[in-house]
Amino acid sequence: MSLFAMRRRKWRERSAERFKCHVPGHLVLCESGVVFEGLLIDLSIGGAMFRPALTYLLSRKSGDVILKIGEIDIAGEIMGTSPRGYGLRFDQALTDAVLRRVLACGDVAVAA
């Protein structure tokens, strides 16, 4: 295997188990206070994918946010925008207890 192939493979591997889910919540942009209603569609201890309930997604990157799921608030940052939604990285890794509480708020399946 070439060095390039090894680097590419490592880049694609995830360090934490990911869960495909449909968890309703809100994303608050810290700088402006704007709140987006939507769905958490992918979750791990280090980050998530949030799909706002919008027809068009505004391209956002490097913005501090608070993800609100029920009574749970999770601080993080928008790392990028894709057609699926906003990719988030959490400021601190979620504990197993918080991860289970978030997933209990919606439908979940283990990602392959």
DSSP file (Angstrom, degrees, kcal/mol; ACC not computed):
  #  RESIDUE AA STRUCTURE BP1 BP2  ACC     N-H-->O    O-->H-N    N-H-->O    O-->H-N    TCO  KAPPA ALPHA  PHI   PSI    X-CA   Y-CA   Z-CA
    1    1 A M              0   0    0      0, 0.0     2,-0.0     0, 0.0     5,-0.0   0.000 360.0 360.0 360.0 134.6    0.0    0.0    0.0
    2    2 A S     >  -     0   0    0      1,-0.1     4,-2.1     4,-0.0     5,-0.2  -0.277 360.0-114.5 -73.1 161.0    1.4    3.4   -0.9
    3    3 A L  H  > S+     0   0    0      1,-0.2     4,-2.4     2,-0.2     5,-0.2   0.894 118.2  53.4 -61.8 -40.1    2.0    6.1    1.6
    4    4 A F  H  > S+     0   0    0      1,-0.2     4,-2.5     2,-0.2    -1,-0.2   0.918 108.6  49.0 -61.0 -44.2   -0.7    8.3    0.0
    5    5 A A  H  > S+     0   0    0      1,-0.2     4,-2.4     2,-0.2    -1,-0.2   0.879 110.8  51.0 -63.9 -38.5   -3.2    5.4    0.3
    6    6 A M  H  X S+     0   0    0     -4,-2.1     4,-2.3     2,-0.2    -1,-0.2   0.918 111.7  46.5 -66.1 -42.8   -2.3    4.9    4.0
    7    7 A R  H  X S+     0   0    0     -4,-2.4     4,-2.3     2,-0.2    -2,-0.2   0.915 112.9  49.9 -64.4 -41.8   -2.8    8.6    4.8
    8    8 A R  H  X S+     0   0    0     -4,-2.5     4,-1.6     1,-0.2    -2,-0.2   0.905 110.6  49.9 -63.7 -41.8   -6.1    8.7    2.9
    9    9 A R  H  X S+     0   0    0     -4,-2.4     4,-1.3     1,-0.2    -1,-0.2   0.925 111.3  48.2 -63.2 -45.2   -7.4    5.6    4.7
   10   10 A K  H  < S+     0   0    0     -4,-2.3     3,-0.3     1,-0.2    -1,-0.2   0.884 108.1  56.0 -62.9 -38.4   -6.4    7.0    8.1
   11   11 A W  H  < S+     0   0    0     -4,-2.3    -1,-0.2     1,-0.2    -2,-0.2   0.863 109.4  46.1 -62.1 -36.0   -8.1   10.3    7.2
   12   12 A R  H  < S+     0   0    0     -4,-1.6    -1,-0.2    -3,-0.2    -2,-0.2   0.702  92.3  95.9 -82.1 -20.4  -11.4    8.5    6.5
   13   13 A E     <  -     0   0    0     -4,-1.3     2,-0.3    -3,-0.3    -3,-0.0  -0.467  68.7-138.8 -73.3 142.3  -11.4    6.4    9.6
   14   14 A R        -     0   0    0     -2,-0.2    -2,-0.1     1,-0.1     4,-0.1  -0.783   4.3-148.3 -99.9 144.1  -13.4    7.7   12.6
   15   15 A S  S    S+     0   0    0     -2,-0.3     2,-0.3     2,-0.1    -1,-0.1   0.666  81.4  44.4 -85.1 -15.9  -12.0    7.4   16.1
   16   16 A A  S    S-     0   0    0      0, 0.0     2,-0.1     0, 0.0    -1,-0.0  -0.936  93.5 -96.3-130.4 151.6  -15.4    7.0   17.7
   17   17 A E        -     0   0    0     -2,-0.3    28,-0.4     1,-0.1     2,-0.4  -0.398  40.5-145.3 -63.2 137.2  -18.6    5.0   16.9
   18   18 A R        -     0   0    0     93,-0.2    93,-2.1    26,-0.1     2,-0.5  -0.843   6.6-153.8-109.9 145.7  -21.1    7.0   14.9
   19   19 A F  E     -AB  43 110A   0     24,-2.8    24,-2.1    -2,-0.4     2,-0.4  -0.973   9.6-143.0-121.3 124.7  -24.9    6.7   15.3
   20   20 A K  E     +AB  42 109A   0     89,-2.0    89,-3.0    -2,-0.5     2,-0.3  -0.725  42.5 154.2 -79.4 133.5  -27.4    7.5   12.6
   21   21 A C  E     - B   0 108A   0     20,-1.4     2,-0.3    -2,-0.4    87,-0.2  -0.939  49.0-135.0-152.9 169.6  -30.3    9.1   14.3
   22   22 A H  E     + B   0 107A   0     85,-2.5    85,-1.5    -2,-0.3    19,-0.2  -0.806  39.1 160.0-133.3  90.6  -33.3   11.4   14.0
   23   23 A V  E     -A   40   0A   0     17,-2.0    17,-3.1    -2,-0.3    83,-0.2  -0.959  34.9-132.6-118.2 117.6  -33.3   13.6   17.1
   24   24 A P  E     +A   39   0A   0      0, 0.0     2,-0.3     0, 0.0    15,-0.2  -0.412  46.7 128.9 -69.1 144.1  -35.2   16.9   17.1
   25   25 A G  E     -A   38   0A   0     13,-2.4    13,-2.2    44,-0.1     2,-0.3  -0.943  48.1 -99.5-170.1-169.8  -33.3   19.9   18.4
   26   26 A H  E     -AC  37  68A   0     42,-2.4    42,-3.3    -2,-0.3     2,-0.5  -0.980  15.0-150.5-134.2 144.3  -32.1   23.4   18.0
   27   27 A L  E     -AC  36  67A   0      9,-2.6     9,-2.8    -2,-0.3     2,-0.5  -0.976  14.6-160.4-115.9 120.8  -28.8   24.9   16.9
   28   28 A V  E     -AC  35  66A   0     38,-2.7    38,-1.9    -2,-0.5     2,-0.7  -0.891  12.4-141.3-105.4 123.6  -28.0   28.4   18.4
   29   29 A L  E  >  - C   0  65A   0      5,-2.9     4,-2.9    -2,-0.5     3,-0.4  -0.757  12.7-153.2 -81.9 116.7  -25.4   30.5   16.7
   30   30 A C  T  4 S+     0   0    0     34,-2.2    -1,-0.2    -2,-0.7    35,-0.1   0.860  87.1  53.3 -63.1 -39.1  -23.5   32.2   19.5
   31   31 A E  T  4 S+     0   0    0     33,-0.5    -1,-0.2     1,-0.2    34,-0.1   0.841 127.1  18.1 -69.7 -32.2  -22.4   35.3   17.7
   32   32 A S  T  4 S-     0   0    0     -3,-0.4    -2,-0.2     2,-0.1    -1,-0.2   0.614  92.8-126.6-114.1 -16.6  -25.8   36.3   16.5
   33   33 A G     <  +     0   0    0     -4,-2.9    -3,-0.1     1,-0.3     2,-0.1   0.515  54.0 154.2  79.4   4.4  -28.2   34.4   18.7
   34   34 A V        -     0   0    0     -5,-0.3    -5,-2.9    -6,-0.1     2,-0.5  -0.443  31.4-150.3 -66.9 137.8  -30.0   33.0   15.7
   35   35 A V  E     -A   28   0A   0     -7,-0.2     2,-0.5    -2,-0.1    -7,-0.2  -0.951   7.8-162.3-116.8 128.2  -31.7   29.7   16.4
   36   36 A F  E     -A   27   0A   0     -9,-2.8    -9,-2.6    -2,-0.5     2,-0.3  -0.936   9.0-148.7-107.8 127.5  -32.3   26.9   13.8
   37   37 A E  E     +A   26   0A   0     -2,-0.5    16,-3.2   -11,-0.2     2,-0.3  -0.705  45.3 108.0 -85.9 146.1  -34.8   24.2   14.4
   38   38 A G  E     -AD  25  52A   0    -13,-2.2   -13,-2.4    -2,-0.3     2,-0.4  -0.956  59.4 -63.1 177.7-157.9  -33.9   20.9   12.9
   39   39 A L  E     -AD  24  51A   0     12,-2.5    12,-3.4    -2,-0.3     2,-0.7  -0.958  25.3-135.1-124.8 137.6  -32.8   17.3   13.3
   40   40 A L  E     +AD  23  50A   0    -17,-3.1   -17,-2.0    -2,-0.4    10,-0.2  -0.832  30.5 174.3 -81.5 119.0  -29.6   15.7   14.6
   41   41 A I  E     +     0   0A   0      8,-2.6   -20,-1.4    -2,-0.7     2,-0.3   0.531  61.6  25.1-110.3  -7.9  -29.0   13.1   11.9
   42   42 A D  E     -AD  20  49A   0      7,-1.1     7,-2.2   -22,-0.2     2,-0.4  -0.959  67.6-179.1-156.7 135.7  -25.5   11.7   12.9
   43   43 A L  E     +AD  19  48A   0    -24,-2.1   -24,-2.8    -2,-0.3     2,-0.3  -0.999  11.2 159.2-145.4 140.0  -23.9   11.6   16.3
   44   44 A S        -     0   0    0      3,-2.5     3,-0.2    -2,-0.4   -26,-0.1  -0.855  56.6 -92.8-140.5 179.8  -20.6   10.5   18.0
   45   45 A I  S    S+     0   0    0    -28,-0.4    49,-2.7    -2,-0.3     3,-0.1   0.746 124.3  40.6 -68.8 -20.4  -18.9   11.5   21.2
   46   46 A G  S    S-     0   0    0     47,-0.2    44,-2.5     1,-0.2     2,-0.3   0.598 124.4 -20.9-104.3 -12.9  -16.8   14.1   19.3
   47   47 A G  E     - E   0  89A   0     42,-0.3    -3,-2.5    -3,-0.2     2,-0.3  -0.972  51.2-143.6-175.4-174.4  -19.3   15.7   16.9
   48   48 A A  E     -DE  43  88A   0     40,-1.6    40,-3.4    -2,-0.3     2,-0.5  -0.969  20.8-117.2-160.0 168.3  -22.5   15.5   14.9
   49   49 A M  E     -DE  42  87A   0     -7,-2.2    -8,-2.6    -2,-0.3    -7,-1.1  -0.992  30.0-166.0-117.0 123.0  -24.4   16.4   11.7
   50   50 A F  E     -DE  40  86A   0     36,-2.5    36,-3.0    -2,-0.5   -10,-0.2  -0.946   6.4-159.5-114.9 125.1  -27.3   18.8   12.2
   51   51 A R  E     -D   39   0A   0    -12,-3.4   -12,-2.5    -2,-0.5    34,-0.1  -0.889  14.9-145.2-105.0 106.1  -29.9   19.3    9.5
   52   52 A P  E     -D   38   0A   0      0, 0.0     2,-2.0     0, 0.0   -14,-0.3  -0.337  24.1-113.5 -65.9 152.0  -31.8   22.6    9.9
   53   53 A A  S    S+     0   0    0    -16,-3.2     2,-0.3    -2,-0.0   -16,-0.1  -0.424  77.8 122.1 -83.1  62.0  -35.4   22.6    8.8
   54   54 A L        -     0   0    0     -2,-2.0     3,-0.1     1,-0.1   -18,-0.0  -0.907  66.5-137.8-124.3 150.6  -34.6   25.0    6.0
   55   55 A T  S    S+     0   0    0     -2,-0.3     2,-0.4     1,-0.2    -1,-0.1   0.902  96.5  31.2 -71.4 -41.4  -35.1   24.8    2.3
   56   56 A Y  S    S-     0   0    0     -3,-0.1     2,-0.5     2,-0.0    -1,-0.2  -0.956  77.7-139.8-121.5 137.1  -31.7   26.3    1.6
   57   57 A L        -     0   0    0     -2,-0.4     2,-0.4    -3,-0.1    24,-0.0  -0.816  14.6-137.6 -94.7 130.4  -28.6   25.9    3.8
   58   58 A L        -     0   0    0     -2,-0.5     2,-0.4     1,-0.1    -2,-0.0  -0.699  29.9-110.1 -80.7 137.0  -26.3   28.9    4.2
   59   59 A S        +     0   0    0     -2,-0.4     2,-0.3    22,-0.1    -1,-0.1  -0.549  48.8 171.8 -70.0 122.5  -22.7   28.0    4.0
   60   60 A R        +     0   0    0     -2,-0.4     2,-0.3     3,-0.0    -3,-0.0  -0.976  10.3 168.7-134.5 146.8  -21.2   28.4    7.5
   61   61 A K        +     0   0    0     -2,-0.3    18,-0.2    19,-0.1    19,-0.1  -0.970  61.2  13.8-156.2 143.7  -17.8   27.5    8.9
   62   62 A S  S    S+     0   0    0     16,-2.7     2,-0.5    -2,-0.3    17,-0.1   0.789  80.2 142.3  65.0  32.1  -15.9   28.2   12.1
   63   63 A G        -     0   0    0     15,-0.5    15,-2.5   -33,-0.0     2,-0.2  -0.892  51.8-123.9-105.6 133.7  -18.9   29.5   14.1
   64   64 A D  E     + F   0  77A   0     -2,-0.5   -34,-2.2    13,-0.2   -33,-0.5  -0.532  40.2 175.5 -72.1 137.4  -19.4   28.7   17.8
   65   65 A V  E     -CF  29  76A   0     11,-2.4    11,-2.4   -36,-0.2     2,-0.4  -0.905  31.9-138.0-138.8 163.0  -22.7   27.1   18.5
   66   66 A I  E     -CF  28  75A   0    -38,-1.9   -38,-2.7    -2,-0.3     2,-0.6  -0.996  18.5-151.0-121.6 122.5  -24.8   25.5   21.2
   67   67 A L  E     -CF  27  74A   0      7,-3.1     7,-2.4    -2,-0.4     2,-0.6  -0.845  12.6-160.7 -92.4 121.6  -26.7   22.4   20.2
   68   68 A K  E     +CF  26  73A   0    -42,-3.3   -42,-2.4    -2,-0.6     2,-0.5  -0.918  17.0 171.0-110.6 116.8  -29.9   22.1   22.3
   69   69 A I  E >   - F   0  72A   0      3,-2.6     3,-2.5    -2,-0.6     2,-0.2  -0.938  68.4 -56.9-123.7 104.5  -31.5   18.6   22.6
   70   70 A G  T 3  S-     0   0    0     -2,-0.5   -44,-0.0     1,-0.3    32,-0.0  -0.457 122.2 -17.4  60.1-123.9  -34.3   18.7   25.2
   71   71 A E  T 3  S+     0   0    0     -2,-0.2     2,-0.5    -3,-0.1    -1,-0.3   0.367 118.1 101.5 -91.1   3.4  -32.7   19.9   28.4
   72   72 A I  E <   -F   69   0A   0     -3,-2.5    -3,-2.6    29,-0.1     2,-0.5  -0.782  51.5-168.0 -97.4 129.0  -29.1   19.1   27.1
   73   73 A D  E     -F   68   0A   0     -2,-0.5     2,-0.5    -5,-0.2    -5,-0.2  -0.970   4.0-172.4-114.8 128.5  -26.9   21.9   25.9
   74   74 A I  E     -F   67   0A   0     -7,-2.4    -7,-3.1    -2,-0.5     2,-0.3  -0.979  14.0-143.5-125.5 121.3  -23.7   21.0   24.0
   75   75 A A  E     +F   66   0A   0     -2,-0.5    16,-2.3    -9,-0.2    17,-0.5  -0.592  39.9 128.5 -82.6 142.0  -21.1   23.6   23.0
   76   76 A G  E     -FG  65  90A   0    -11,-2.4   -11,-2.4    14,-0.3     2,-0.3  -0.893  46.5-101.5-166.3-163.3  -19.3   23.2   19.8
   77   77 A E  E     -FG  64  89A   0     12,-2.1    12,-2.4    -2,-0.3     2,-0.6  -0.996  28.5-115.3-141.9 141.8  -18.2   24.7   16.5
   78   78 A I  E     - G   0  88A   0    -15,-2.5   -16,-2.7    -2,-0.3   -15,-0.5  -0.699  28.8-177.6 -76.7 122.1  -19.4   24.4   12.9
   79   79 A M  E     -     0   0A   0      8,-3.4     2,-0.3    -2,-0.6     9,-0.2   0.690  59.4 -32.7 -94.3 -22.3  -16.7   22.7   10.9
   80   80 A G  E     - G   0  87A   0      7,-1.0     7,-2.6   -19,-0.1     2,-0.4  -0.967  53.1-109.5 177.2 169.8  -18.3   22.9    7.5
   81   81 A T  E     + G   0  86A   0     -2,-0.3     5,-0.2     5,-0.2   -22,-0.1  -0.958  31.9 168.3-119.9 136.1  -21.5   22.8    5.5
   82   82 A S  E >   - G   0  85A   0      3,-2.7     3,-1.0    -2,-0.4    -2,-0.0  -0.851  54.0 -94.0-133.7 172.1  -22.6   20.0    3.2
   83   83 A P  T 3  S+     0   0    0      0, 0.0     3,-0.1     0, 0.0   -26,-0.0   0.756 125.6  57.3 -59.4 -21.7  -25.9   19.2    1.4
   84   84 A R  T 3  S-     0   0    0      1,-0.3     2,-0.3   -33,-0.0   -43,-0.1   0.761 120.2 -94.4 -79.7 -25.8  -26.7   17.0    4.5
   85   85 A G  E <   - G   0  82A   0     -3,-1.0    -3,-2.7   -34,-0.1     2,-0.5  -0.993  62.7 -22.6 148.6-155.9  -26.4   19.8    7.0
   86   86 A Y  E     -EG  50  81A   0    -36,-3.0   -36,-2.5    -2,-0.3     2,-0.5  -0.834  51.0-139.6 -98.4 125.9  -23.8   21.4    9.3
   87   87 A G  E     -EG  49  80A   0     -7,-2.6    -8,-3.4    -2,-0.5    -7,-1.0  -0.746  25.7-164.0 -83.2 123.8  -20.9   19.3   10.5
   88   88 A L  E     -EG  48  78A   0    -40,-3.4   -40,-1.6    -2,-0.5     2,-0.5  -0.853  16.3-161.3-113.2 143.9  -20.3   20.0   14.2
   89   89 A R  E     -EG  47  77A   0    -12,-2.4   -12,-2.1    -2,-0.4   -42,-0.3  -0.996  24.8-130.6-119.2 128.5  -17.3   19.3   16.4
   90   90 A F  E     - G   0  76A   0    -44,-2.5   -14,-0.3    -2,-0.5     3,-0.1  -0.475   8.1-132.6 -78.6 147.4  -18.0   19.4   20.2
   91   91 A D  S    S+     0   0    0    -16,-2.3     2,-0.4     1,-0.2   -15,-0.1   0.860  96.2  20.8 -65.2 -35.9  -15.7   21.4   22.5
   92   92 A Q  S    S-     0   0    0    -17,-0.5    -1,-0.2   -47,-0.1   -17,-0.0  -0.986  95.1-101.0-133.0 144.8  -15.5   18.4   24.8
   93   93 A A        -     0   0    0     -2,-0.4   -47,-0.2     1,-0.1     2,-0.2  -0.344  43.0-111.8 -62.0 141.1  -16.2   14.8   24.1
   94   94 A L        -     0   0    0    -49,-2.7     2,-0.1   -50,-0.1    -1,-0.1  -0.474  26.9-123.5 -71.9 143.4  -19.6   13.6   25.3
   95   95 A T     >  -     0   0    0     -2,-0.2     4,-2.6     1,-0.1     5,-0.2  -0.433  27.5-108.2 -76.6 163.4  -19.7   11.1   28.2
   96   96 A D  H  > S+     0   0    0      1,-0.2     4,-2.4     2,-0.2     5,-0.2   0.876 120.4  54.5 -60.0 -37.0  -21.5    7.8   27.6
   97   97 A A  H  > S+     0   0    0      2,-0.2     4,-2.0     1,-0.2    -1,-0.2   0.922 110.5  43.9 -64.8 -44.4  -24.4    9.0   29.8
   98   98 A V  H  > S+     0   0    0      2,-0.2     4,-2.6     1,-0.2     5,-0.2   0.910 112.2  53.7 -66.9 -42.0  -24.9   12.2   27.8
   99   99 A L  H  X S+     0   0    0     -4,-2.6     4,-2.4     1,-0.2    -2,-0.2   0.926 110.5  46.6 -57.2 -46.3  -24.6   10.3   24.5
  100  100 A R  H  X S+     0   0    0     -4,-2.4     4,-1.9     1,-0.2    -1,-0.2   0.883 111.1  52.2 -64.5 -39.0  -27.3    7.8   25.7
  101  101 A R  H  < S+     0   0    0     -4,-2.0     4,-0.5     2,-0.2    -2,-0.2   0.908 111.3  46.7 -64.5 -42.0  -29.6   10.7   26.9
  102  102 A V  H >< S+     0   0    0     -4,-2.6     3,-1.5     1,-0.2    -2,-0.2   0.948 113.4  47.7 -64.6 -48.1  -29.3   12.5   23.5
  103  103 A L  H >< S+     0   0    0     -4,-2.4     3,-1.5     1,-0.3    -1,-0.2   0.811 103.3  63.0 -64.4 -29.4  -30.0    9.3   21.5
  104  104 A A  T 3< S+     0   0    0     -4,-1.9    -1,-0.3     1,-0.3    -2,-0.2   0.663  90.5  69.6 -68.9 -15.0  -33.0    8.5   23.8
  105  105 A C  T <  S+     0   0    0     -3,-1.5    -1,-0.3    -4,-0.5     2,-0.2   0.491 113.5   1.9 -81.5  -3.0  -34.6   11.7   22.5
  106  106 A G  S <  S-     0   0    0     -3,-1.5     2,-0.3   -83,-0.2   -83,-0.2  -0.800  95.9 -53.3-157.0-162.2  -35.2   10.2   19.0
  107  107 A D  E     -B   22   0A   0    -85,-1.5   -85,-2.5    -2,-0.2     2,-0.3  -0.725  54.5-175.3 -91.7 141.2  -34.8    7.2   16.7
  108  108 A V  E     +B   21   0A   0     -2,-0.3     2,-0.3   -87,-0.2   -87,-0.2  -0.980  19.2 178.6-142.3 149.5  -31.3    5.7   16.4
  109  109 A A  E     -B   20   0A   0    -89,-3.0   -89,-2.0    -2,-0.3     2,-0.3  -0.981  38.7-106.9-143.7 144.7  -29.4    3.1   14.4
  110  110 A V  E     -B   19   0A   0     -2,-0.3   -91,-0.2   -91,-0.2     2,-0.2  -0.580  36.9-128.0 -73.5 129.7  -25.7    2.1   14.7
  111  111 A A              0   0    0    -93,-2.1   -93,-0.2    -2,-0.3    -1,-0.1  -0.500 360.0 360.0 -76.3 145.9  -23.8    3.4   11.6
  112  112 A A              0   0    0     -2,-0.2    -1,-0.1   -95,-0.1   -93,-0.1   0.455 360.0 360.0 -80.8 360.0  -21.6    0.8    9.8
